């Protein structure tokens, strides 16, 4: 690997910052301590900052030369509302909160790149360092955009990165097109007529209608969706009844829908609504159908993804830059890619063998209570950020 010496020599100190962030996780839009830490480090290194965008967001501004060209590099800062199982020294000190997705590591990699930029500005233009709040369900990227991110800090393109457990450290993955899915939530309330469990003919039972509905939703994917268009409909909650001998008045279904295109999502929402309404009507019941669209699909621009791949190959070799297998997970960096060209890549986090004594018994997977970010990624991820910015600002705009 072709790592930058200046980053390697500072990796231990940045890892200490990462562990401090891990020990003090903060949920979406509450990342005040994390934002203070980021702002203090950037200021210490002489990098001007802008605070408060998207509530707790921080933007570092690194300029050099006379060019008006600019690009953005983004890291998310928030943690998850879950209890950590790890007991090592840097485990969460905040009950019910944990950096189980590696956002602490994402911040660390961008800080390491920022420290290098502060001392080695080998580019002509501007690099915007975007420390974003509230990726885990809060839509922090959308809120920063609504607060004028791209108007106040005009940039040609924006890039993001996420650690990916299960693959050997030293590998990247990036590809053009959809790489993460949209996420939507639905809530369906079927209203019947309650009665005695021994006399179902005198009531309208919403439970059989709900069961038929769950099965019918799966046929939308298998019979209405083009086989090459991936989609997932998951009913994850069913609530009905309070006693074994009472037919309930109502039954509630909730769940999620994931797709890679808005066209497929439009079709699924329309079909789900019809299935819900007609299934309820056939049972003599009525229904209330609610469908909330959250994050859109994360779609990499072709040119930017290929450019990022070339930068990665120069660091780790072409054989270690993999095809980015799309995942049904969602990511609010999608909002930034709707507004600007760019690419969202994965950096391998290893198999979990990096974890110290005191880690939980579970696997080192994202959103697992035994997860921990691999600090070996810090110099590699930071080197990628630096080389990407330098190469982007040096390339022929045409």
N, C-alpha and C positions, 0 to 999 in steps of 0.2 A: 504494500500500500504506500502511496505517495502522500504522506501526511506532512502538514506544515510544522516545522520545528517549534515555531513560536507558540503554537497551540498545544503541542505535546508537552512542552515544558510547564505550561500553566494548567494542564488538565486536572491535576490533583486539587488545586485550589478551587477550580470550577466544580469539581465533583463534591467538594465540601459544601458549596452553595446549593448544589442539587439536593444533597441529603438534608440540608436545613429546610429547604422548601418541602421535601417529602415529609419531614417531621411535623410540619405546620400546614397541613392542607386546608384549603378554603374552597367553598362551593361557588357556583356561578354567581357572578356579580357581587361577590363578597371578598374578592381577592385583594384586599387592601394591603395586608402585610406583604404578600408576594409582589404587588405592584410597587410598594415602597422599596423593597429590596432591589428589584430590577432598576428602578429609577436611581437609587443610590449608586449602584454599580456603574451605570452608564454615565452618570454625572462625575463619578470618581475618575473615569477614563476620559473625561472631556468631551463626551458626546451630548449635544443638545437633545432635550426631550420635550415631548408634549404629553400631558396627562389628562385623564378623565374621559377620553373618547370611549363610547360604549360603556360608560359608568366607571370602570377601573382600568381601562386599556392604557397602555404606554406605547408611544412611538418614539424610537430613537432615530436621529437624523445624522447620517454620516456623509459629508460632502467632500469632494476634492476636485480641483481643476475648474474648468469653465463650462463644461458640457451641461446641457439642460436635461440630459437623459437620466432616467431613474428606474429602479425596480424595487419591489418589496419582498421581504422575507418574513414569514409569519410563524409564530409559536403560540400555542394555547397555554393558559395558566391554571385553569380550574381543576378541582378534584371531584371525586364522586361521593355521593351520600351512602357510604357503606363502611362496615367495621373491618379494620385491618387485622389479619391473623398473625402477621409477622411480629416478632418480639426483639429483633436486633436493635441496635442503638438508635438508628434513625427512623424507627417505626413511628407512625402517626401518634401525636400527643393529643389530637382532637378526636374525641369519641364520636363514632358514626361518620367520620370523614376520612378519605384515603385517596392518595395518588395511585390509583389502580390502573391507570391508562397511560402513565408515563409522561404526563404533561410537565412534571417537574424536570424530566430529562430533556424535553423539547425546549423549555426555557433555558436550561443549562447549555445546550448546544448553540443556541442563538447568542447567548451571552459570551460564550467562548469566541464565537466569530466576531462579536462586537469588540471584544478586547483586542483581537488581532487588528481589526479595521482601525481602531483608535491609534495604533502604533505603525501600521503599514497600509497606507492608502494607495495601493497600486491600481488605481482606476481613475477614470475621468468621468465624473457624474455624481449621482446620489444613490445611496443605499438606505432604504427605509426599513428599520427593524420594528416589526409589528408584534407586540406582546398582547395577545387577545384574551379577553375574559370569556367565560360562559360558553364553551363549546359543548359541554355535556347537557344538551337540552335547552339551553338558554338563548341560543342564536346570537352569541356575542359578535360574530362576524357581521351579521346583518345589522346589529345595533351600531357597530363602528362605522359601517357604510352609511347608515342613516344619519350619523353624526358628522358626515362629511369627510370620511377617510380619504377617498380618492380625489376629492376637490381640494382639500388642504394639502395633500401630499400626492400630486399627480405622478403616476408611474406607468411605464409601458406594460409591465407584466408583474405578476405576483406568484410566489412559489411557497408551498407548504411541505411538511414532512412529518411522518408518523412512524414511531418504532413498531416493529412487527415481530413478535416472539415466534419461535419455532424454526427459524432459519439461522444458519451460522453467521456470526459477526464477520463483517467484511463484505457483505452483499447488500445490494440495493435492488429495488424493483420500480420501474416506471414504464408507462405505456400511454399512448393517446386514447382518447375516448372515455366512456364511462368507467370509473374505477371504484366508486362507492355508490350505494343506492339512495334513492329518496326514502324518506320515512313519513308515514301518515298514521293517524290514529282514528279509530272509529268507536262509536258507542251506539248501540241499538237497544231500545227499550220496547219490548213487546207487551202490550196491555190486553189482558183477557178479562175473565170474570172468575173470581175466587169462589171456592166452595169446599164441600166435604170430600175428602179423598175417596170415600166409599160411593159417592154419587157424582162421578165426573160428567154425566150427561146433563146435569143441571148447571154446569159452569162452562167456561171457555179456558182450557188449560194452555198457558203460554209456553210451557216447557217442551212439549213435543214439537211445537213450531220452531222453537229455538234450536232443537236438535237437528231438525231438517235443514234449517238455515246454515248451520255449521258445515254440514255435509255438502250442501249446494254451493257454498262459497268455494270449495276446493275444485269444483268443476269449472269455475271461471278461469282458473289457471290452466287446467288440463284441456278445456274445450273452447274457450273464448280467446285465450292468449296465443299468439303465434309461437310455435315450439321453440324458436330460436330467441325469443324475447323472455328474459328471466323475470320472474315475479314471485312474491311470497305473500300469502294471506294467512295470518296466524290469529286465531281466536284464543286469547290468553286468559280471559276471565269470563266466568258465567256465574251470575248471582240470581238466586230465586228461592223463595220459601223460607219459612221459619219453624214449621212443625211437620212431622212426618205424615199426619193425617189431614193436612190442609192443602188444597190446590191453591197456589198463589195467584194473586191478581196480576202480577207482572214478572217478567224475566229480563235481565239485562246482560247483554253481550258486549265485551270490549276486546280490542286487539290492535294489531298493526298491519300495515301494507307496505311492501318494499318493491320498488321498481327501478329500472335504469333509465327510463324515458318518461316524459310527461304524457305522451300519447297513450302509453300503456296504463299509466295511472288514471288518466281521464276515463278510459274504458272500464277499468276495474271499479272505480267509484260509481259509475253509472249502472253497471251490472249488479253490484252489491245492493244498491238502493232498490232496484227492481225486484231482486230476489227477496229482500227483506219485506218489502211492501206486499208482494203477491203471496208469499208464503204465509204471512200473517193474515191476509185477507182470506186465504183458503181455509184457515183454521177458525175463522170468525173473529179474529183479533185485529188490533190495530198496532202500528209501530211508529216510533219516532227514530229517525235515522240521522245521526250526526257524523260528519267526516271532516277531520281536521288535517290539513296538509302542513307538515313541519319542514324538515330540510329537503331541498331539491336534490337531484342526483349530482354527484361530483364528477365533472366531465373535464378531462385534461385536453388542452389545445394540442393539436398535432405537432406544430413547429416547436412549441415550448417543451413538450415531452421529449421530443427527439434531441433537442438542445441539451436538456438536463441529462439524458442518457449519455451523451458524448462527454459531458463533464464528469459524470460518475466513472465512466470507462477510463478516463485519464488518471483517476485516483486508484481504482481497485482492479482495473482490467476488464475487458469486455465480457469475459466469461463469468464475472461476478455481478453483472447487471442483468437481472432477470426480467422476464415478461411479468408485468403486474397483473396478477389474477384478480379480477373484480370481486368485491365482497359485498354482501347484502347489508353490512354495517353502514351507518350514515355519518356524515361529517359536514359541519357548517362552513367549512372552507368552500363548499359549493357556491355559497353566495358571492364570495370573492371571484370565483371563476365564472360566474354569470356576468360580472361587471368588467372583468379584465382577462386577457389571455394569461395562461399560466399552467402549472403542473403541480400535482400533489403526488409525492413519492413515498415509498416505504423503505425503511432502513432496518436491517435484521437485528433483532435484540437477543439472539441466542436461545438456548434451550432451558435456561434457568440455572445452569451450573455456576453462574457468577454470584448467586445469592449467598450471603454469609450465614453463619450459624445463627439460628433463631428465626429462620424463615418458616412460614406456615407449611402445612403438609400438602397443600394443593399445588397445582401446576403454576408455572410462571406465565400465565396467559392474561391477556387484557381483561379487565373487569373481574379478576379473580382476587380474593382476599389475601392470597399468598404471593402476589406479583411484586416485583421490584424492577425498576429500570436498570439497565446494564451500563455502568459508568464507562466501560471501554468504548462505548459509542461516541462519547463526547468529542474526542479529537477528530474522529472520522466524520461525524455529522457537521462539525464546525468547519473542517477543511472543505467539505462539499459546499457549504454556504459561501465561503470565501471565494473558492474557485468559480462557482456559478456566477457570483456577482461580478468578479473581475472579467470573466469571459463574456458575459452578457453586455457589459458596458463597453467592451473593446470590439465587439462584432460590428460589421457593416449593417447599419439600420435597414438598408434596402433588402 
